[in-house]
Amino acid sequence: MKIQRRNKAHPEFSLAAMTDVILLMLIFFMITSSAANQSAIDVKLPQTGSVDNNIPNPMTVSVKPDGSYFVNDTPVSRELVEQTIVNDLQSKSAKSFTIRADESTMHKDVVFLMEIAEKHKFNIAIATVKE
């Protein structure tokens, strides 16, 4: 006696769903790779398209193109900048300051302030102007 199955499964594979997934992955990687490869050659740093004032910083450190420093609009020598920043932020709850550098300021002067922030674990913001 031969017993036959009535419902035989015939699995079929649809390539349409796989094509959709591959197309979406291709679009995703194209968008993320173009956002990650921003060119740093033609840079105009002091300008920005949007301004978010979401970090209230109690202190502002300004740097002029000649390398002079100002902490809260008070002139401070380069040797005393770190001590002044640390002393002023000791009593503040928000351990952060804003760097306001002229667009002609040498990069080393801004990096000097960033190193102070890194050394003492301060948060920093870099001030820009809206285009």
C-alpha positions in Angstrom: 0.0 0.0 0.0 1.5 3.3 -1.1 0.8 6.3 1.0 1.1 9.7 -0.7 1.3 13.0 1.0 -1.4 15.4 -0.1 0.4 18.7 0.8 3.9 18.7 -0.5 5.8 21.9 0.4 7.4 23.6 -2.6 9.6 26.3 -1.1 10.2 29.2 -3.4 12.7 31.9 -2.9 11.8 35.5 -3.9 14.7 37.7 -5.0 12.6 40.8 -4.8 12.9 41.1 -1.0 16.7 40.6 -1.2 17.0 43.1 -3.9 15.2 45.7 -1.8 17.4 45.0 1.2 20.6 45.3 -0.9 19.4 48.5 -2.5 18.6 50.1 0.9 22.0 49.0 2.2 23.7 50.6 -0.8 21.9 53.9 -0.2 22.7 53.8 3.5 26.4 53.3 2.9 26.6 55.9 0.1 25.0 58.5 2.4 27.2 57.7 5.5 30.4 57.5 3.5 29.8 61.0 1.9 29.1 62.4 5.4 32.3 60.9 6.9 34.7 62.1 4.2 34.5 65.9 4.7 37.4 67.7 3.1 39.4 69.8 5.5 41.3 71.8 2.8 38.9 74.7 2.2 37.8 75.6 5.8 36.4 78.8 7.1 36.0 78.0 10.8 34.5 81.1 12.4 31.2 80.7 10.5 28.4 78.2 11.0 25.1 77.5 9.4 23.2 77.0 12.7 23.7 78.4 16.1 22.7 76.4 19.2 23.2 78.1 22.5 22.5 75.0 24.5 25.6 75.0 26.7 25.7 77.9 29.2 29.4 78.5 29.8 30.3 80.6 32.8 33.6 81.7 31.2 34.9 83.0 27.9 38.5 82.9 26.8 39.3 85.1 23.8 42.4 84.9 21.6 43.4 87.7 19.3 45.5 87.2 16.2 48.6 88.5 17.9 48.4 85.7 20.5 47.1 87.8 23.4 44.6 86.1 25.7 41.6 87.5 27.5 39.7 85.6 30.2 36.2 87.2 30.6 37.4 90.3 28.8 40.4 90.7 31.2 43.9 90.6 29.6 45.9 87.6 30.9 49.5 86.6 29.9 50.0 83.2 28.3 51.8 81.9 31.4 48.9 82.8 33.7 46.0 81.6 31.4 45.9 78.1 32.8 46.0 79.2 36.4 43.3 81.8 35.8 41.0 79.4 34.1 41.4 76.7 36.8 40.9 79.2 39.7 37.8 80.7 38.1 36.2 77.3 37.3 36.9 75.8 40.8 33.9 77.5 42.3 31.6 76.9 39.3 29.3 74.0 38.9 29.6 73.9 35.1 33.3 73.1 34.4 33.3 74.5 30.9 34.4 77.5 29.0 34.0 79.0 25.5 37.0 79.6 23.2 36.5 82.8 21.1 39.3 82.9 18.6 39.6 85.3 15.7 39.7 83.6 12.3 43.2 84.9 11.8 44.5 83.4 15.2 47.2 80.9 14.9 46.1 77.3 15.4 48.7 76.7 18.2 47.0 79.3 20.4 43.7 77.6 20.2 45.3 74.1 20.8 47.0 75.5 23.9 43.5 76.3 25.4 42.3 72.8 24.3 45.2 71.2 26.1 44.3 73.1 29.3 40.8 71.8 29.0 41.9 68.2 28.4 44.4 68.3 31.3 41.8 69.5 33.8 38.8 67.6 32.3 36.9 70.8 31.4 34.3 70.9 28.6 34.9 73.5 25.9 32.8 75.1 23.2 34.3 77.0 20.2 32.4 80.2 19.4 31.5 80.8 15.8 29.4 83.3 13.9 26.3 82.5 11.8 26.9 82.9 8.0 
